Amino acid sequence: MTYKCVFSDIDGTLLNSKHQISEKTKKKVQQLAIQNIPFILVSARMPKGMHYFLDELQIKAPMVSYSGGLILDENQKVIYSKGFSVEMAKRLYKYIKYYYQIPVSFYVENHWMVDEIDEGIEEESIITGLKPEKLDLNGVKKVHKLLVIAEAGIVDRLEMSLKEKFSGLKIYKSKDTYLEIMDESVSKSSAIQFLCDKMKIDLHQTVSFGDNYNDLDMLLLTGKGFAMANGAQGVLESIPTHTLSNDEDGIVYALDNLVGE
């Protein structure tokens, strides 16, 4: 298989368990850039939490944030944006606070806003290298994502109750302790389709890498989708092609040894 574009998740995929990009992976991505093969980051993160990695990789490429809710071109200009209304966000917020009394994160373009800070928010701040702002929805017209970080059991119950109560939303766990809420039309696969159409690249000539449930549609859409060995069990069971873990340079291994199979 000759591939013309690579799409990669960040956490648990591009980054190792120390939240770093290995030198071997950096070198491979830079080789792709020399060959004019775009290496495109596709993440649930906000743009501000992704720019650093483009700089570290020394590449200029489009970027997909909020799992497809916001797409930026190679000059970091917004070319696609999809969120849900502030009214819906407020309804969700009131419901979560009333029944669960846990912090809620609001993501609006390049802003991360929280109503209170707890251990989960502090850990997310350390992982992303970003500091949240105080919640202020004045002037906000749409919200790209809500995030709730809580114990796994609470997240499970909240996911079920929100799906029963609200419609028009995509509600899913990106980790056992992370619940993400976005517009129902948002997905990594739709973002990839959008970019491939724009770049005039055949989907059959694309490769993708991911480790978690919000990567599934991306891995199934591209010409070859690789689940990282450290991926969630359900992902490994759903995706037939696997590569080494994020601590073993799984992206490099697959591109060098498995893509042509």
Sequence and secondary structure as in RCSB ss.txt:
>XXXX:A:sequence
MTYKCVFSDIDGTLLNSKHQISEKTKKKVQQLAIQNIPFILVSARMPKGMHYFLDELQIKAPMVSYSGGLILDEN
QKVIYSKGFSVEMAKRLYKYIKYYYQIPVSFYVENHWMVDEIDEGIEEESIITGLKPEKLDLNGVKKVHKLLVIA
EAGIVDRLEMSLKEKFSGLKIYKSKDTYLEIMDESVSKSSAIQFLCDKMKIDLHQTVSFGDNYNDLDMLLLTGKG
FAMANGAQGVLESIPTHTLSNDEDGIVYALDNLVGE
>XXXX:A:secstr
   SEEEE IIIIIS TTS   HHHHHHHHHHHHTT  EEEE SS GGGTHHHHHHHT    EEEGGGTEEE TT
S EEEE  EEHHHHHHHHHHHHHHH    EEEETTEEEES   HHHHHHHHHHT   EE   TT  EESEEEEE 
 HHHHHHHHHHHHHH  SEEEEEEETTEEEEEETT  HHHHHHHHHHHHT  GGGEEEEE SGGGHHHHHHSSEE
EEETTS HHHHHH S EE  TTTTHHHHHHHHTTT 
